């Protein structure tokens, strides 16, 4: 999931070390509705996966995102 952390950090312009399970829309000013969609697009492109509309709407924290990505792309 290091690649996911890097994508999130780059999308929001924050250090990779700041990307923790508690990172959320509520505590990151840069996590706007527009940046949320850009994040989803970046993750899809970088990890080669696609999200459903329901999945996009369920992402409120990095943990939510990580769990959805893990279900789509299990670790080897």
N, C-alpha and C positions, 0 to 999 in steps of 0.2 A: 504493500500500500504506500510505499515511499513515493512512487510515481504520482499517485493520487494527491498526496500531500503537496508535492511540488506544483502540480497543476492548480490546486486551490490557492496556494501562496502566490503564484504568478498571476492568477486571475484577479485576486484582490489586492495585489501589490503589498503583501505583508511577508515577514520572514517565515521560512518553513517551520521554524521552531514554535511559531505562534499557532500553527494548525494542530489543534488538539480536539478531542471529542466534544469539548464544551464550547468550541467556536460555533456561534450561531448568528442568526439574523438579529437577535436581540442585543448582542454585545459587540457586533462589528458594524460600524457605521457604513463601511463600504459595501455591505451586503444589502444592496437595494434590489428592487424587483428587476430592474434592467440587468444589473450585475449577476443576479441569480440566473437569468436566462443565458447570459454570456458564459457563466461558469458551467452550466449544463452542456452548452455547445462545446466548450473547451474540453471537458471531460470526455464527451462522446468522441471527439476527434482524436484526442491523445490516446485513449484507451481502446478505441475501436468498438464501442458499445452504443446502444441506443436506449433511451429512457422512454417509458410511456408517459402520457400526460399525468396519470395518477401518481407515478413515481416522482415526477418533477414537483408536484404539489405536496408530496410528503417530506421533501427535503427542507428541514428547518435548522439542522445542525450538521457539522462535519460528520458526526457519528451516523446520522441518518444517511448521508451520502455514502459513507464508507460501507455501511451495511447493505445498501442497495447494490453498490458496485461489486461487493464481495459475492452477493447472490448471483450476479450476472457473469462474473469473471472470477471463479474460485482460484485461490492461490495454488500453485503447483505443489 
